[in-house]
Amino acid sequence: MKKLRKHNISKFSEILRYIYEKFYLVIYKIIFQKKYLDSKNASEGIDGIYIKVLKRAIYEENFFKNFKRNPVYRRMLEHITYRQGLEYIYEIKKNNLEILNSLDKFIINDNTGNPIKFYYKDLALSISPTTLSYLKVLCDIKNNFGERFKNIIELGCGYGGQYIILDKGLRIENYTLFDLPEVNLLIKKNLINFNLSSEYNIGNLENNYQDIDLLISNYAFSEFPVNLQRKFLKKIIMKCKHGYMIMNSGLDISDLKTKQSEENLPEEYKNHLSFSEIKKIIPTCRIIDEIPLTGKGNYIIIW
């Protein structure tokens, strides 16, 4: 009876949070600019409201202390649920139990921004589901590519959370982070709070990148507009020895799929590249399942 009551309370809390966040987003959209001025070079879903929240996190110390709880920010990066967290735990336990036995060095990712955390009985601690999702990526990378890397590039880095987890779980010499200028400032502000083993730098498409061991993208590349996808493929991705990209576009069943799968369309009418177009550029790439599945038609590209 106690277990049932506790589950019901948790479910009720999630419903209340959902209602509050929906109301907050409506008010925020009324007050602040909706369109991001450089939307042609940004992922799908990026708008002026999100940029406003980023700037507050960068320049207002009190806001930074709780930025991961802000509804606008949660809409973009901190929206993983308690139940999805359970699925991540199950998959990590099945594929690389050692990661869960070393949680003390990973839960530091939750030390900034005051994320929403849940108590997971199997772990005997509270942790944010977002951190668990980053641990699942670590699990996949270890199992597919090993744990020693000279150079890693990540596209779309949020606050640098995936980098923090990989820095603690792999042996990395250098890590390059690519994101919007405002996001890069937040990354720098966040990362100074951590003792990192590897060197990191902010990426620039004008630089000449060579000898890249691994490229990572958690949905970001798949949400880039097609012109930006082609730029990254030509200047960076084709030069990477290995790759791991979680995708939510490119297939007919993907969530982001308006016209991107119609390969005969003129470029200006396409939102995202199809997987078959990507495979023409990276012939060795292949699809593996996203487990747990976080959205209809999501998948992972590796090479």
C-alpha positions in Angstrom: 0.0 0.0 0.0 2.9 2.4 0.9 4.6 1.7 -2.4 1.4 2.4 -4.3 0.8 5.6 -2.4 4.4 6.8 -3.0 4.0 6.0 -6.8 0.8 8.0 -6.9 2.3 11.0 -5.1 5.3 10.9 -7.6 2.9 10.8 -10.6 0.8 13.6 -9.1 3.9 15.7 -8.7 4.9 15.2 -12.3 1.4 16.3 -13.4 1.6 19.4 -11.3 5.1 20.2 -12.7 3.8 19.7 -16.2 0.9 22.1 -15.7 3.2 24.7 -14.1 5.8 24.5 -16.8 3.2 24.8 -19.6 1.7 27.9 -17.9 5.2 29.4 -17.4 6.1 28.9 -21.1 3.0 30.6 -22.3 3.7 33.7 -20.1 7.4 33.7 -21.2 6.4 33.6 -24.9 4.1 36.6 -24.4 6.8 38.7 -22.7 9.9 37.8 -24.7 11.0 37.6 -28.4 10.1 34.3 -30.0 12.5 34.2 -33.0 16.2 33.6 -32.7 17.9 36.0 -35.1 20.4 33.4 -36.4 18.0 30.6 -36.8 19.5 29.5 -40.1 22.6 28.4 -38.1 20.8 26.9 -35.2 19.1 23.6 -34.3 15.4 23.2 -34.7 13.5 24.5 -31.7 16.1 27.2 -30.8 14.3 30.5 -30.3 14.8 33.9 -28.6 13.1 32.7 -25.4 15.7 30.0 -24.9 18.5 32.5 -25.7 17.0 34.9 -23.1 17.2 32.1 -20.4 20.8 31.3 -21.4 21.8 34.9 -20.9 20.2 35.0 -17.5 22.1 31.8 -16.5 25.4 33.4 -17.8 25.1 36.8 -16.2 22.8 36.3 -13.1 24.4 34.2 -10.4 21.2 33.5 -8.5 19.6 32.3 -11.8 22.6 30.1 -12.6 22.2 28.3 -9.3 18.8 26.9 -10.4 19.0 27.2 -14.3 18.4 23.4 -14.8 14.9 23.8 -13.2 13.8 26.6 -15.4 10.9 25.4 -17.6 12.3 27.0 -20.8 15.6 25.3 -20.2 13.9 22.0 -19.2 12.0 22.1 -22.5 15.3 21.9 -24.3 17.6 19.8 -22.2 16.3 18.6 -18.8 13.0 17.0 -19.8 13.9 13.3 -19.3 11.4 11.7 -17.0 11.8 9.5 -13.9 10.5 6.5 -15.9 13.0 7.0 -18.7 15.7 7.2 -16.0 14.7 3.7 -14.9 15.1 2.5 -18.4 18.6 4.0 -18.7 19.6 2.3 -15.4 18.3 -1.1 -16.8 20.3 -0.7 -20.0 23.5 0.4 -18.3 23.2 -2.4 -15.7 22.8 -4.9 -18.6 25.6 -3.6 -20.8 28.3 -2.1 -18.4 27.6 -2.6 -14.7 31.0 -1.1 -13.9 29.6 2.4 -14.7 26.9 2.1 -12.0 29.4 0.8 -9.5 31.4 4.1 -10.0 28.5 6.5 -9.6 30.3 8.7 -7.0 32.5 10.2 -9.8 29.6 10.9 -12.1 26.9 12.4 -9.9 29.0 15.5 -9.6 27.3 16.5 -12.9 24.3 17.4 -10.7 26.3 19.8 -8.5 25.5 22.9 -10.6 22.1 24.3 -11.8 20.0 22.4 -9.1 18.5 19.9 -11.5 15.3 17.9 -10.7 16.5 14.6 -9.2 14.8 11.4 -8.3 15.6 8.7 -5.8 16.3 5.4 -7.6 16.1 2.4 -5.3 18.4 0.3 -7.4 21.1 2.9 -7.1 20.3 3.9 -3.5 20.7 7.6 -4.3 19.1 10.6 -6.0 20.3 11.5 -9.5 18.9 13.5 -12.4 17.6 11.4 -15.3 19.6 13.7 -17.6 22.8 12.5 -16.0 21.6 8.9 -16.4 21.1 9.6 -20.2 24.7 10.8 -20.4 25.8 7.7 -18.6 24.0 5.6 -21.2 26.0 7.4 -23.9 29.2 6.6 -22.0 28.1 3.0 -21.9 27.6 2.9 -25.6 30.9 4.6 -26.4 32.9 2.2 -24.2 31.2 -0.8 -25.6 31.6 0.3 -29.3 34.9 2.3 -29.3 36.9 1.6 -26.2 38.0 4.2 -23.6 41.2 5.9 -24.9 40.8 8.9 -27.2 43.2 11.6 -28.3 40.6 14.0 -29.7 36.8 14.0 -29.3 34.4 16.5 -30.9 30.8 17.0 -29.6 28.1 18.9 -31.6 25.4 20.5 -29.5 26.7 20.5 -25.9 24.1 22.1 -23.7 25.9 23.0 -20.5 28.8 20.5 -21.1 27.2 17.7 -19.1 28.0 14.9 -21.6 31.6 16.1 -21.6 31.8 16.0 -17.8 30.6 12.4 -17.8 32.9 11.3 -20.5 35.9 13.0 -18.9 35.3 11.0 -15.8 34.6 7.7 -17.6 37.1 7.7 -20.4 40.8 8.6 -21.0 40.6 11.7 -23.2 43.4 14.1 -24.1 41.4 16.9 -25.8 37.7 17.6 -26.2 36.1 20.2 -28.6 32.6 21.6 -28.0 30.5 23.1 -30.8 27.4 25.1 -30.0 25.9 28.6 -30.3 27.8 31.5 -28.9 25.4 31.9 -26.0 25.6 28.2 -25.2 29.4 28.3 -25.3 29.4 31.0 -22.6 27.2 28.9 -20.4 29.5 25.9 -21.0 32.5 27.9 -19.9 30.7 29.2 -16.8 29.6 25.7 -15.9 32.9 23.8 -16.5 35.0 26.0 -14.2 33.2 24.3 -11.3 34.7 20.9 -12.2 38.2 19.4 -11.9 38.6 17.9 -15.4 41.3 15.5 -16.5 41.3 16.5 -20.2 41.9 19.7 -22.0 38.9 21.3 -23.7 38.2 24.1 -26.2 35.3 25.7 -28.0 35.0 24.7 -31.6 35.1 27.0 -34.7 34.1 25.8 -38.2 36.9 28.0 -39.6 39.6 25.8 -38.0 41.1 22.9 -39.8 40.3 19.8 -37.8 42.4 16.6 -38.4 43.0 13.3 -36.6 39.7 13.2 -34.7 39.1 9.9 -33.0 35.4 10.3 -32.2 32.5 12.6 -33.0 29.4 12.7 -30.7 26.0 14.3 -31.2 23.1 13.8 -28.9 20.3 14.8 -31.3 22.0 18.1 -32.2 23.2 17.2 -35.7 19.8 15.7 -36.6 18.1 19.0 -35.6 20.5 21.2 -37.6 19.1 22.9 -40.7 20.3 21.1 -43.9 22.8 23.8 -44.8 24.5 23.5 -41.4 24.4 19.7 -41.6 26.3 19.8 -44.9 28.9 22.2 -43.5 29.7 20.0 -40.6 29.8 16.9 -42.7 32.3 18.5 -45.1 34.5 20.3 -42.6 34.5 17.9 -39.7 32.4 14.7 -39.7 34.0 13.2 -42.8 37.4 13.5 -41.1 36.4 11.7 -37.9 37.6 8.1 -37.5 34.5 7.1 -35.5 31.1 8.6 -34.8 28.1 8.3 -32.5 25.1 10.4 -33.4 21.6 10.0 -31.7 19.1 11.1 -34.4 15.5 12.3 -34.5 15.4 13.1 -38.2 16.4 11.4 -41.4 13.9 8.5 -41.6 10.3 8.5 -42.8 9.1 7.7 -39.3 11.3 10.3 -37.5 9.6 13.0 -35.5 11.4 15.8 -37.5 10.4 14.7 -41.0 8.4 17.2 -42.9 10.3 17.0 -46.2 13.8 15.9 -45.3 13.3 12.4 -46.6 12.4 13.5 -50.2 15.9 13.5 -51.7 14.8 14.9 -55.1 13.7 18.2 -53.5 15.7 21.4 -54.1 18.0 22.2 -51.1 16.0 25.2 -50.0 12.9 23.2 -49.4 14.5 20.5 -47.2 14.7 20.7 -43.4 17.2 17.8 -42.7 19.2 15.3 -44.6 17.9 11.8 -44.9 19.9 8.9 -43.6 20.5 7.6 -47.1 22.1 11.0 -48.0 24.3 10.9 -44.9 25.4 7.3 -45.8 26.5 8.5 -49.2 28.9 10.8 -47.5 29.9 8.4 -44.7 29.7 5.0 -46.4 30.8 3.0 -43.3 28.0 4.4 -41.1 25.2 2.2 -39.9 22.1 2.4 -37.8 21.7 0.8 -34.4 18.6 1.0 -32.2 18.2 3.8 -29.6 17.6 1.9 -26.4 15.5 3.1 -24.6 13.6 4.8 -27.4 13.0 8.4 -26.5 11.0 9.4 -29.5 9.2 7.8 -32.4 11.6 7.0 -35.2 14.7 7.9 -33.2 17.9 5.9 -33.9 21.7 6.0 -33.6 24.2 6.3 -36.4 27.7 4.9 -35.7 30.8 4.3 -37.8 
